[in-house]
Amino acid sequence: MTFKETNNKPKLLDQVRIALRTNHYSRKTEEAYITWIKRYILFHNKRHPNEMGKDEIQ
């Protein structure tokens, strides 16, 4: 699956938000996690985590 494919599944950051809200995390925690995820993706040249190997994710 490539980053640009469209399907019925929510985007990565939307999935994170749903998971955090389901588990009753605070909005500030949600904002912090989303910011870190965005920075991580930008650091890896905008590659989706699904496209990365084991070494890049660890």
N, C-alpha and C positions, 0 to 999 in steps of 0.2 A: 504494500500500500504506500502510495506517495503522499506527500503533504498536501498536494493540490487536489487530490481526489475528493469528490463530494459524495456524501452518503447520509443516511438518516442519523448516524451517530453524532452526538455533540462534539464540538471541537475540544482539544485537550484542556484548555483553560476553563471551559464551561464544565467539563467533567470534574475537574479539581474543585471548582466552586460548589457543584452539586454535592460532591463527597464531603466537603468541609461543612456545608450547611446541614447536611443530613446528620452529621456527627456533632452538631451544635458548637462548632468552633466560633470564636468571636470574629467580628468583621475585621478587626485590626490584624488578627492572625491570618485571616484569609488574604488580606491585602499584602502582608509580608510574604506569604507563600507564593502568591501569584507573581510578585516582583522578582523573587529568587528564580522562579521557573523561567520567566521572561529573560532574565540575565543569563541563565544557563543556556537557553536556546540561542541567544545572540552570540554568546561566547563560542558556540559550536557552529557559527556561520549559518544561523537560521535553519538548522537541520532539526527535524522532528525526532524526539527521543526514540520512536519506533524504528528509525533508520540508522540508529547508532549501535555500535557493537558493545560488548561487555566492558572493554577497557574504558570507553568514553563515558559510560554510565556510572561506573564505580568512581 
